[in-house]
Amino acid sequence: MRIINFLTLLVAVTLSASAFCADGGTRDEAKAMAEKAVAHFRDVGAAAAFADFMKPEWRDRDLYVVAIKNDGMMQANGGVPATVGRNNIALRDVDGKLMTQEMLAVKDTAWVEYKWKNPVSNVVEKKATYTIRASDDFIIGVGAFYK
């Protein structure tokens, strides 16, 4: 009987831990990561920072860094690496919103909201990206999915 209770408890704890890990990042966590990414960009320079943003240590659950040049060219995207080197100036969300253009219009900091496919759930969800004008040439952002 004790073994069954122990196994039941072990399964419950394991399922709870995986459910916790499946939870997405919050807006506050996205903002903090974006601010950290901009500080890193300013410390090490664009090329090193963009390479770093593609590494696992710059990803937390569904939070990841994107960096976009003013012409729309994706410099880093820790969530969708295949977009790096592509021009996303005309990229639209499922509702037709030109989200890259809205991000590039940010002069200082702003939240940009749109709908995007969550890399964890594989479902299109609402997303808010905290976007920071990192330099005259680049914006950096981190987004959080929300209900």
C-alpha positions in Angstrom: 0.0 0.0 0.0 2.8 2.4 0.9 4.5 1.8 -2.5 1.3 2.6 -4.3 0.9 5.8 -2.3 4.5 6.7 -3.0 4.1 6.0 -6.7 0.9 8.1 -6.9 2.7 11.0 -5.1 5.7 10.6 -7.5 3.5 10.7 -10.6 1.5 13.7 -9.2 4.7 15.7 -8.5 6.2 14.8 -11.9 3.0 15.9 -13.7 2.9 19.1 -11.7 6.5 19.9 -12.6 5.9 19.3 -16.3 2.8 21.4 -16.2 4.8 24.2 -14.5 7.6 23.9 -17.2 4.9 24.1 -19.9 3.7 27.5 -18.6 4.8 30.4 -20.7 6.7 33.5 -19.8 4.9 36.6 -18.5 5.0 40.1 -19.8 7.2 41.1 -16.9 9.7 38.3 -17.7 9.6 39.3 -21.4 10.4 42.9 -20.6 13.2 41.9 -18.3 14.7 39.7 -20.9 14.4 42.4 -23.6 16.2 44.9 -21.3 18.9 42.3 -20.5 19.3 41.7 -24.3 19.7 45.4 -25.1 22.3 45.8 -22.3 24.2 42.8 -23.8 23.9 44.3 -27.3 25.4 47.5 -26.1 28.2 45.8 -24.2 29.4 43.3 -26.8 28.2 44.9 -30.1 25.7 43.8 -32.7 27.4 40.8 -34.3 28.3 39.1 -31.0 25.0 39.8 -29.4 23.0 38.5 -32.4 25.0 35.2 -32.4 24.5 34.9 -28.6 20.7 35.5 -28.9 20.5 32.3 -31.0 21.9 30.2 -28.1 19.8 28.2 -25.6 20.8 30.4 -22.7 18.8 33.3 -24.3 15.6 31.2 -24.4 13.3 30.6 -21.5 10.2 28.5 -22.2 8.4 30.5 -25.0 10.5 33.6 -24.4 13.2 34.4 -26.9 15.0 37.4 -28.3 14.4 38.9 -31.8 16.6 41.6 -33.4 15.5 43.4 -36.5 17.4 45.9 -38.6 15.5 49.0 -39.8 15.1 47.6 -43.3 13.2 44.6 -41.9 16.1 42.1 -42.1 15.9 39.6 -39.2 19.3 39.6 -37.4 18.4 37.1 -34.6 15.3 35.1 -33.7 15.8 32.5 -31.0 12.3 31.1 -31.5 12.3 30.8 -35.3 15.9 30.6 -36.4 14.9 30.0 -40.1 13.8 33.7 -40.3 17.3 35.0 -39.7 18.6 36.7 -42.8 15.1 37.2 -44.2 13.4 40.4 -44.8 10.3 40.5 -42.7 9.2 44.1 -43.4 5.9 42.9 -45.0 5.3 40.1 -42.4 1.7 40.0 -41.2 0.0 38.2 -38.4 -3.1 36.1 -39.0 -5.3 39.2 -38.9 -3.2 41.1 -41.4 -1.3 43.3 -38.9 2.1 44.5 -40.1 3.8 43.6 -36.9 7.4 44.1 -38.0 6.6 47.6 -39.3 4.9 48.4 -36.0 8.0 47.2 -34.1 10.4 49.2 -36.3 8.3 52.3 -35.7 9.2 52.2 -31.9 11.3 55.2 -31.0 12.1 54.2 -27.4 10.1 51.3 -25.9 6.6 49.9 -26.5 4.5 46.8 -26.4 3.5 45.6 -29.8 0.5 43.2 -29.8 -0.4 40.7 -32.5 -1.2 37.0 -33.0 1.6 34.4 -33.5 2.2 30.7 -33.4 3.4 29.7 -30.0 6.5 27.5 -30.5 5.6 25.5 -27.3 1.9 24.9 -27.9 2.1 25.1 -31.7 -1.2 27.1 -31.7 -1.7 30.7 -32.8 -2.2 32.9 -29.7 -2.2 36.5 -28.8 1.3 37.8 -28.2 2.8 41.1 -26.9 6.4 41.9 -27.7 8.3 44.4 -25.5 10.2 46.3 -28.2 13.2 48.5 -27.5 15.0 50.8 -29.9 18.5 49.4 -29.2 20.3 51.7 -31.6 19.6 53.9 -34.6 19.7 50.8 -36.8 18.1 48.0 -34.7 15.2 47.1 -32.5 15.3 44.2 -30.0 12.3 42.5 -28.5 11.0 39.7 -26.5 7.3 38.6 -26.6 5.0 36.8 -24.2 1.9 34.9 -25.2 -1.3 35.7 -23.2 -5.0 34.8 -23.2 
